[in-house]
Each structure stands twice: as structure tokens, then as C-alpha cells.
Amino acid sequence: MADALKKADDAEKARKEADAKKKAEVKVEKKADVLALPWKIDALKEMAMGTVATYAVSGTDAKGKEVTDQFIATFKGGDDKSARVNEYRVSKKDDPVSGQTKTLDWSQLSPLFSVERAESKVLRKESVQVAAGSFETTVVEITGFFGAHQTVWMIDDKPGIYAKVESHPNANEEGDQTAMVYELEKLETK
């Protein structure tokens, strides 16, 4: 009986090794015309602590009021499970809440413009010019679990940084008139 069990275990082990070898031999070739997100979570986790992104803000808020402001987002660091970010609008910098650091779950997109349980759809590749410079980007539409809706221009070679963000009306808020545009003015890594 013991010999039969050992033979069965050896046969199962050999089968698993053969399957693993077959999988390793299969080559997956990516087509150049396939659109994909430009970075993965592991690349985000390499973001330099102290990275500060300053954005010019314009457009209308949820109530349709014209807004002109600056948005400053600072990456404070992270671990395997979460990122720490401080973000605020300059017009509200004296609000005690603006000085607080948020702890957010990592997403595959960016810790600086967090969207809860985001779903993304890659739209196209695009060169974009903003005050901070000219960037090669991947344009992605993001929808969140709680109705958030954004179009973002992900800078291909700067994981976690968007060149531009357009915030659209929240799908769960009737009468929401949000039409905000955030354009990268300055990017600093300390």
C-alpha cells in the first residue's frame, strides 16, 4: 500500500513538473498595436517618497460654480498594502483637513488621484503638452464604485503621475455639473 501511494505521489509530481515546463516554453507575444496600461502596481510601489505633483485646476464644480485653483498632491510613502498621500487645493490650504495624510489601498493606476474600486478602459496613446512639459501618455477612462468618473492621461514613463485629469459628473449624483480639468504644472521628486 505504501509503495502504491509513493508511486501515485511521484506520478503526480512528474505530471506537475511537465505542466510547468510546458507553460514555461509557451511564448506570449504582445502585439504592438494592443493598448494596455503603461504601468503595474509594482512600478507604483517604487514611486519616490516626497514626490510632489502640482496641478492647475479649472472648470466647474458639482454645483456648476466656476473654479480656478491649484491642486497639490504629495506621495508620503507606502508599504505592500497601502500608499500614504497628502492632497489639497491651495484655496483650502488653511483647512485642518488639508494637512492630513490619507492612507489608501494601492490601485493599478495612481495613489495621487485615488478612485475607489476603479475600473479602467484604455482609450488611446497620445502626446500631450502641459505646463510641466510634453509627455507621451496613455489615455484611460476610469469609473469608480461610488460613481466617480475621470479621464486621465497616464505619463508612460512616470508611474503614478498623470499629465492631465478630466473629472466628469458623478453617475450617482443627479444634477452633478462637475467638469474639472487638472493639468500638471510642476513635478518634483525630493
C-alpha positions, 0 to 999 in steps of 0.5 A, a space after each residue: 500500500 505504501 509503495 502504491 501511494 509513493 508511486 501515485 505521489 511521484 506520478 503526480 509530481 512528474 505530471 506537475 513538473 511537465 505542466 510547468 515546463 510546458 507553460 514555461 516554453 509557451 511564448 506570449 507575444 504582445 502585439 504592438 498595436 494592443 493598448 494596455 496600461 503603461 504601468 503595474 502596481 509594482 512600478 507604483 510601489 517604487 514611486 519616490 517618497 516626497 514626490 510632489 505633483 502640482 496641478 492647475 485646476 479649472 472648470 466647474 464644480 458639482 454645483 456648476 460654480 466656476 473654479 480656478 485653483 491649484 491642486 497639490 498632491 504629495 506621495 508620503 510613502 507606502 508599504 505592500 498594502 497601502 500608499 500614504 498621500 497628502 492632497 489639497 487645493 491651495 484655496 483650502 490650504 488653511 483647512 485642518 483637513 488639508 494637512 492630513 495624510 490619507 492612507 489608501 489601498 494601492 490601485 493599478 493606476 495612481 495613489 495621487 488621484 485615488 478612485 475607489 474600486 476603479 475600473 479602467 478602459 484604455 482609450 488611446 496613446 497620445 502626446 500631450 503638452 502641459 505646463 510641466 512639459 510634453 509627455 507621451 501618455 496613455 489615455 484611460 477612462 476610469 469609473 469608480 464604485 461610488 460613481 466617480 468618473 475621470 479621464 486621465 492621461 497616464 505619463 508612460 514613463 512616470 508611474 503614478 503621475 498623470 499629465 492631465 485629469 478630466 473629472 466628469 459628473 458623478 453617475 450617482 449624483 443627479 444634477 452633478 455639473 462637475 467638469 474639472 480639468 487638472 493639468 500638471 504644472 510642476 513635478 518634483 521628486 525630493 
